[in-house]
Amino acid sequence: MMKAVKELEIQTIEVKEAKQKLAKLEANYDKSKMTVAEKQREIKALDSRVKALEKELALDKTLAEIKKILWGKINQSITSQWRSIQAMYE
């Protein structure tokens, strides 16, 4: 009888230890899930920031090309008008 009680006590202790280990594992798992979720949110935010910066960069390049074309046309116009002005005074 005493042996059976001792075995039950040992089994109870083992069950408690197993439950404690399981609780620790679950806590670590929850922490890692939270860490993964945080990293995913961070990656998503960085990804959207990169896309916004790429759009700005594309817009800047487009504006630079437009300015280059406009200044080229203005320069041509001024040059041809200047020639006309010079021709009038000659």
DSSP file (Angstrom, degrees, kcal/mol; ACC not computed):
  #  RESIDUE AA STRUCTURE BP1 BP2  ACC     N-H-->O    O-->H-N    N-H-->O    O-->H-N    TCO  KAPPA ALPHA  PHI   PSI    X-CA   Y-CA   Z-CA
    1    1 A M     >        0   0    0      0, 0.0     4,-2.0     0, 0.0     5,-0.2   0.000 360.0 360.0 360.0 -45.9    0.0    0.0    0.0
    2    2 A M  H  >  +     0   0    0      1,-0.2     4,-2.6     2,-0.2     5,-0.2   0.865 360.0  54.5 -63.4 -35.3    2.8    2.4    1.0
    3    3 A K  H  > S+     0   0    0      1,-0.2     4,-2.4     2,-0.2    -1,-0.2   0.896 107.1  49.8 -65.6 -40.0    4.6    1.6   -2.3
    4    4 A A  H  > S+     0   0    0      2,-0.2     4,-2.1     1,-0.2    -1,-0.2   0.887 111.0  49.6 -65.7 -39.4    1.5    2.5   -4.3
    5    5 A V  H  X S+     0   0    0     -4,-2.0     4,-2.5     2,-0.2    -2,-0.2   0.923 110.8  50.0 -65.2 -44.3    1.1    5.8   -2.4
    6    6 A K  H  X S+     0   0    0     -4,-2.6     4,-2.6     1,-0.2    -2,-0.2   0.913 110.3  50.2 -60.2 -43.1    4.8    6.6   -3.0
    7    7 A E  H  X S+     0   0    0     -4,-2.4     4,-2.6     1,-0.2    -1,-0.2   0.895 110.5  49.7 -63.1 -40.0    4.4    5.8   -6.7
    8    8 A L  H  X S+     0   0    0     -4,-2.1     4,-2.5     2,-0.2    -2,-0.2   0.899 110.5  50.0 -65.4 -40.5    1.4    8.1   -6.9
    9    9 A E  H  X S+     0   0    0     -4,-2.5     4,-2.5     2,-0.2    -2,-0.2   0.921 111.8  48.2 -62.8 -43.5    3.3   10.9   -5.2
   10   10 A I  H  X S+     0   0    0     -4,-2.6     4,-2.6     1,-0.2    -2,-0.2   0.921 112.4  48.6 -62.8 -43.8    6.2   10.5   -7.6
   11   11 A Q  H  X S+     0   0    0     -4,-2.6     4,-2.5     2,-0.2    -1,-0.2   0.885 110.2  52.1 -63.9 -38.1    3.7   10.5  -10.5
   12   12 A T  H  X S+     0   0    0     -4,-2.5     4,-2.5     2,-0.2    -2,-0.2   0.920 110.3  47.9 -63.2 -43.9    2.1   13.7   -9.1
   13   13 A I  H  X S+     0   0    0     -4,-2.5     4,-2.6     2,-0.2    -2,-0.2   0.924 111.8  50.0 -62.1 -44.6    5.4   15.4   -8.9
   14   14 A E  H  X S+     0   0    0     -4,-2.6     4,-2.5     1,-0.2    -2,-0.2   0.893 110.4  50.2 -61.5 -40.3    6.3   14.3  -12.4
   15   15 A V  H  X S+     0   0    0     -4,-2.5     4,-2.6     2,-0.2    -2,-0.2   0.920 110.7  49.2 -64.6 -43.7    2.9   15.7  -13.7
   16   16 A K  H  X S+     0   0    0     -4,-2.5     4,-2.4     2,-0.2    -2,-0.2   0.922 112.4  47.8 -61.2 -44.0    3.5   19.0  -11.9
   17   17 A E  H  X S+     0   0    0     -4,-2.6     4,-2.7     1,-0.2    -2,-0.2   0.906 111.8  50.0 -63.1 -41.8    7.0   19.3  -13.4
   18   18 A A  H  X S+     0   0    0     -4,-2.5     4,-2.5     1,-0.2    -1,-0.2   0.900 110.6  50.0 -64.0 -40.0    5.7   18.4  -16.8
   19   19 A K  H  X S+     0   0    0     -4,-2.6     4,-2.6     2,-0.2    -2,-0.2   0.901 110.8  49.5 -64.7 -40.4    2.9   21.1  -16.5
   20   20 A Q  H  X S+     0   0    0     -4,-2.4     4,-2.4     2,-0.2    -2,-0.2   0.922 111.9  47.8 -63.9 -43.9    5.5   23.7  -15.4
   21   21 A K  H  X S+     0   0    0     -4,-2.7     4,-2.6     1,-0.2    -2,-0.2   0.914 112.4  49.9 -61.6 -42.1    7.7   22.8  -18.4
   22   22 A L  H  X S+     0   0    0     -4,-2.5     4,-2.8     2,-0.2    -2,-0.2   0.906 109.3  51.1 -63.1 -42.0    4.7   23.0  -20.7
   23   23 A A  H  X S+     0   0    0     -4,-2.6     4,-2.4     2,-0.2    -1,-0.2   0.909 111.2  48.5 -62.2 -41.9    3.7   26.4  -19.2
   24   24 A K  H  X S+     0   0    0     -4,-2.4     4,-2.7     2,-0.2    -2,-0.2   0.925 112.2  48.6 -63.6 -43.9    7.3   27.7  -19.8
   25   25 A L  H  X S+     0   0    0     -4,-2.6     4,-2.7     1,-0.2    -2,-0.2   0.910 112.0  48.9 -62.5 -42.1    7.2   26.3  -23.4
   26   26 A E  H  X S+     0   0    0     -4,-2.8     4,-2.8     2,-0.2    -1,-0.2   0.898 111.1  50.2 -64.8 -39.7    3.8   27.9  -24.0
   27   27 A A  H  X S+     0   0    0     -4,-2.4     4,-2.5     2,-0.2    -2,-0.2   0.929 112.7  46.4 -64.0 -44.4    5.1   31.3  -22.6
   28   28 A N  H  X S+     0   0    0     -4,-2.7     4,-2.6     2,-0.2    -2,-0.2   0.899 112.6  50.8 -63.2 -40.1    8.2   31.1  -24.9
   29   29 A Y  H  X S+     0   0    0     -4,-2.7     4,-2.5     2,-0.2    -2,-0.2   0.921 110.3  48.9 -63.2 -43.8    6.0   30.2  -27.8
   30   30 A D  H  X S+     0   0    0     -4,-2.8     4,-2.4     2,-0.2    -2,-0.2   0.909 111.8  49.8 -62.1 -41.9    3.6   33.1  -27.1
   31   31 A K  H  X S+     0   0    0     -4,-2.5     4,-2.6     1,-0.2    -2,-0.2   0.916 111.7  47.5 -62.4 -43.1    6.7   35.5  -26.8
   32   32 A S  H  X S+     0   0    0     -4,-2.6     4,-2.7     2,-0.2    -1,-0.2   0.878 110.7  52.0 -68.7 -35.1    8.1   34.2  -30.1
   33   33 A K  H  X S+     0   0    0     -4,-2.5     4,-2.5     2,-0.2    -1,-0.2   0.916 111.4  47.2 -63.4 -41.6    4.7   34.6  -31.8
   34   34 A M  H  X S+     0   0    0     -4,-2.4     4,-2.8     2,-0.2    -2,-0.2   0.908 112.2  50.3 -65.0 -41.2    4.5   38.2  -30.5
   35   35 A T  H  X S+     0   0    0     -4,-2.6     4,-2.7     2,-0.2    -2,-0.2   0.918 111.3  48.2 -62.9 -43.4    8.1   38.8  -31.7
   36   36 A V  H  X S+     0   0    0     -4,-2.7     4,-2.6     2,-0.2    -2,-0.2   0.920 112.2  49.1 -62.8 -43.6    7.2   37.4  -35.2
   37   37 A A  H  X S+     0   0    0     -4,-2.5     4,-2.3     2,-0.2    -2,-0.2   0.909 111.7  49.0 -63.0 -42.0    4.0   39.5  -35.3
   38   38 A E  H  X S+     0   0    0     -4,-2.8     4,-2.6     2,-0.2    -2,-0.2   0.924 111.9  48.6 -62.6 -44.0    6.0   42.6  -34.3
   39   39 A K  H  X S+     0   0    0     -4,-2.7     4,-3.0     1,-0.2    -2,-0.2   0.896 110.3  51.8 -63.5 -39.7    8.7   41.8  -37.0
   40   40 A Q  H  X S+     0   0    0     -4,-2.6     4,-2.5     2,-0.2    -1,-0.2   0.909 111.0  47.5 -64.0 -40.8    5.9   41.3  -39.6
   41   41 A R  H  X S+     0   0    0     -4,-2.3     4,-2.4     2,-0.2    -2,-0.2   0.913 113.0  49.1 -64.5 -41.5    4.4   44.7  -38.7
   42   42 A E  H  X S+     0   0    0     -4,-2.6     4,-2.6     2,-0.2    -2,-0.2   0.920 112.0  48.0 -63.3 -44.3    7.8   46.3  -38.8
   43   43 A I  H  X S+     0   0    0     -4,-3.0     4,-2.7     1,-0.2    -2,-0.2   0.908 111.2  50.9 -62.9 -42.2    8.5   44.7  -42.2
   44   44 A K  H  X S+     0   0    0     -4,-2.5     4,-2.2     2,-0.2    -2,-0.2   0.912 111.5  47.4 -62.6 -42.7    5.2   45.8  -43.5
   45   45 A A  H  X S+     0   0    0     -4,-2.4     4,-2.1     2,-0.2    -2,-0.2   0.919 113.9  47.2 -64.4 -44.0    5.8   49.4  -42.4
   46   46 A L  H  X S+     0   0    0     -4,-2.6     4,-2.6     2,-0.2    -2,-0.2   0.890 110.4  53.4 -64.9 -39.0    9.3   49.4  -43.9
   47   47 A D  H  X S+     0   0    0     -4,-2.7     4,-2.2     1,-0.2    -2,-0.2   0.919 110.0  46.5 -62.3 -44.1    7.9   47.9  -47.2
   48   48 A S  H  X S+     0   0    0     -4,-2.2     4,-2.2     2,-0.2    -1,-0.2   0.870 111.7  52.1 -67.8 -34.5    5.3   50.7  -47.5
   49   49 A R  H  X S+     0   0    0     -4,-2.1     4,-2.6     2,-0.2    -2,-0.2   0.909 108.9  50.2 -65.2 -42.0    8.0   53.3  -46.7
   50   50 A V  H  X S+     0   0    0     -4,-2.6     4,-2.5     2,-0.2    -2,-0.2   0.917 110.4  49.9 -61.7 -43.6   10.2   51.9  -49.4
   51   51 A K  H  X S+     0   0    0     -4,-2.2     4,-2.2     2,-0.2    -1,-0.2   0.904 110.9  49.3 -62.5 -41.0    7.3   52.0  -51.9
   52   52 A A  H  X S+     0   0    0     -4,-2.2     4,-2.3     2,-0.2    -2,-0.2   0.918 112.1  48.0 -64.0 -42.7    6.6   55.6  -51.0
   53   53 A L  H  X S+     0   0    0     -4,-2.6     4,-2.6     2,-0.2    -2,-0.2   0.877 109.6  52.9 -65.6 -37.4   10.2   56.5  -51.4
   54   54 A E  H  X S+     0   0    0     -4,-2.5     4,-2.6     2,-0.2    -1,-0.2   0.902 109.1  49.7 -63.9 -40.0   10.3   54.8  -54.8
   55   55 A K  H  X S+     0   0    0     -4,-2.2     4,-2.5     2,-0.2    -2,-0.2   0.927 111.8  48.2 -63.4 -44.3    7.3   56.8  -55.9
   56   56 A E  H  X S+     0   0    0     -4,-2.3     4,-2.8     2,-0.2    -2,-0.2   0.912 111.9  49.7 -61.1 -42.8    8.9   60.0  -54.8
   57   57 A L  H  X S+     0   0    0     -4,-2.6     4,-2.4     2,-0.2    -2,-0.2   0.918 111.2  48.4 -63.4 -44.1   12.2   59.0  -56.6
   58   58 A A  H  X S+     0   0    0     -4,-2.6     4,-2.4     1,-0.2    -1,-0.2   0.900 112.6  49.4 -63.0 -40.2   10.3   58.2  -59.8
   59   59 A L  H  X S+     0   0    0     -4,-2.5     4,-3.0     2,-0.2    -2,-0.2   0.914 109.8  50.9 -65.3 -42.8    8.4   61.5  -59.5
   60   60 A D  H  X S+     0   0    0     -4,-2.8     4,-2.4     2,-0.2    -2,-0.2   0.907 111.1  48.4 -60.8 -42.3   11.7   63.4  -59.0
   61   61 A K  H  X S+     0   0    0     -4,-2.4     4,-2.2     2,-0.2    -1,-0.2   0.918 112.7  48.6 -64.4 -42.4   13.2   61.8  -62.0
   62   62 A T  H  X S+     0   0    0     -4,-2.4     4,-2.5     1,-0.2    -2,-0.2   0.927 112.3  47.9 -63.6 -45.1   10.1   62.6  -64.1
   63   63 A L  H  X S+     0   0    0     -4,-3.0     4,-2.8     1,-0.2    -1,-0.2   0.889 109.8  52.9 -63.3 -38.5   10.2   66.2  -62.9
   64   64 A A  H  X S+     0   0    0     -4,-2.4     4,-2.4    -5,-0.2    -1,-0.2   0.907 110.3  47.8 -63.2 -41.6   13.9   66.5  -63.7
   65   65 A E  H  X S+     0   0    0     -4,-2.2     4,-2.5     2,-0.2    -2,-0.2   0.916 111.8  49.8 -64.8 -42.9   13.3   65.2  -67.2
   66   66 A I  H  X S+     0   0    0     -4,-2.5     4,-3.0     2,-0.2    -2,-0.2   0.924 111.9  48.2 -61.5 -45.1   10.3   67.7  -67.7
   67   67 A K  H  X S+     0   0    0     -4,-2.8     4,-3.1     1,-0.2     5,-0.3   0.918 110.7  51.6 -60.9 -43.3   12.5   70.6  -66.4
   68   68 A K  H  X S+     0   0    0     -4,-2.4     4,-1.9    -5,-0.2    -2,-0.2   0.923 113.2  44.4 -60.2 -45.3   15.3   69.5  -68.8
   69   69 A I  H  X S+     0   0    0     -4,-2.5     4,-2.5     2,-0.2    -2,-0.2   0.930 114.7  48.7 -65.3 -45.9   12.9   69.5  -71.7
   70   70 A L  H  X S+     0   0    0     -4,-3.0     4,-2.9     1,-0.2    -2,-0.2   0.932 112.4  47.1 -61.7 -45.9   11.3   72.7  -70.8
   71   71 A W  H  X S+     0   0    0     -4,-3.1     4,-2.6     1,-0.2    -1,-0.2   0.855 110.9  53.4 -65.5 -33.3   14.6   74.6  -70.3
   72   72 A G  H  X S+     0   0    0     -4,-1.9     4,-2.3    -5,-0.3    -1,-0.2   0.926 111.7  44.5 -63.8 -44.8   15.8   73.2  -73.6
   73   73 A K  H  X S+     0   0    0     -4,-2.5     4,-2.6     2,-0.2    -2,-0.2   0.906 114.0  49.6 -65.8 -42.2   12.7   74.5  -75.4
   74   74 A I  H  X S+     0   0    0     -4,-2.9     4,-3.0     2,-0.2     5,-0.2   0.925 110.9  50.2 -62.1 -43.7   13.0   77.9  -73.6
   75   75 A N  H  X S+     0   0    0     -4,-2.6     4,-2.7     2,-0.2    -2,-0.2   0.914 111.1  48.5 -61.4 -43.7   16.7   78.1  -74.5
   76   76 A Q  H  X S+     0   0    0     -4,-2.3     4,-2.6     2,-0.2    -1,-0.2   0.922 113.0  48.5 -61.2 -43.3   15.9   77.3  -78.2
   77   77 A S  H  X S+     0   0    0     -4,-2.6     4,-2.4     2,-0.2    -2,-0.2   0.926 113.1  46.3 -63.3 -45.9   13.1   80.0  -78.1
   78   78 A I  H  X S+     0   0    0     -4,-3.0     4,-2.9     2,-0.2    -1,-0.2   0.908 112.2  51.8 -63.4 -42.2   15.4   82.6  -76.5
   79   79 A T  H  X S+     0   0    0     -4,-2.7     4,-2.1    -5,-0.2    -2,-0.2   0.929 111.9  45.0 -61.8 -45.9   18.2   81.8  -78.9
   80   80 A S  H  X S+     0   0    0     -4,-2.6     4,-1.8     1,-0.2    -1,-0.2   0.895 115.3  47.7 -68.0 -37.0   16.0   82.1  -82.0
   81   81 A Q  H  X S+     0   0    0     -4,-2.4     4,-2.4    -5,-0.2    -2,-0.2   0.888 109.9  53.3 -67.9 -37.8   14.5   85.4  -80.6
   82   82 A W  H  X S+     0   0    0     -4,-2.9     4,-2.9     1,-0.2    -2,-0.2   0.890 107.0  51.9 -63.9 -39.3   17.9   86.7  -79.8
   83   83 A R  H  X S+     0   0    0     -4,-2.1     4,-2.6     2,-0.2    -1,-0.2   0.908 109.8  49.5 -62.6 -40.8   19.0   86.0  -83.4
   84   84 A S  H  X S+     0   0    0     -4,-1.8     4,-1.7     2,-0.2    -2,-0.2   0.909 111.9  48.1 -64.2 -40.3   16.0   88.0  -84.6
   85   85 A I  H  X S+     0   0    0     -4,-2.4     4,-1.4     2,-0.2    -2,-0.2   0.919 112.7  48.3 -65.5 -43.5   16.8   90.9  -82.3
   86   86 A Q  H  X S+     0   0    0     -4,-2.9     4,-0.9     1,-0.2    -2,-0.2   0.901 109.5  53.0 -63.2 -40.6   20.4   90.8  -83.4
   87   87 A A  H  < S+     0   0    0     -4,-2.6     3,-0.4     1,-0.2    -1,-0.2   0.856 105.4  55.0 -64.7 -33.9   19.3   90.8  -87.1
   88   88 A M  H  < S+     0   0    0     -4,-1.7    -1,-0.2     1,-0.2    -2,-0.2   0.864 110.0  45.9 -67.4 -34.9   17.1   93.8  -86.5
   89   89 A Y  H  <        0   0    0     -4,-1.4    -1,-0.2     1,-0.2    -2,-0.2   0.579 360.0 360.0 -85.3  -9.3   20.0   95.9  -85.1
   90   90 A E     <        0   0    0     -4,-0.9    -1,-0.2    -3,-0.4    -2,-0.2   0.476 360.0 360.0 -88.3 360.0   22.5   94.9  -87.9
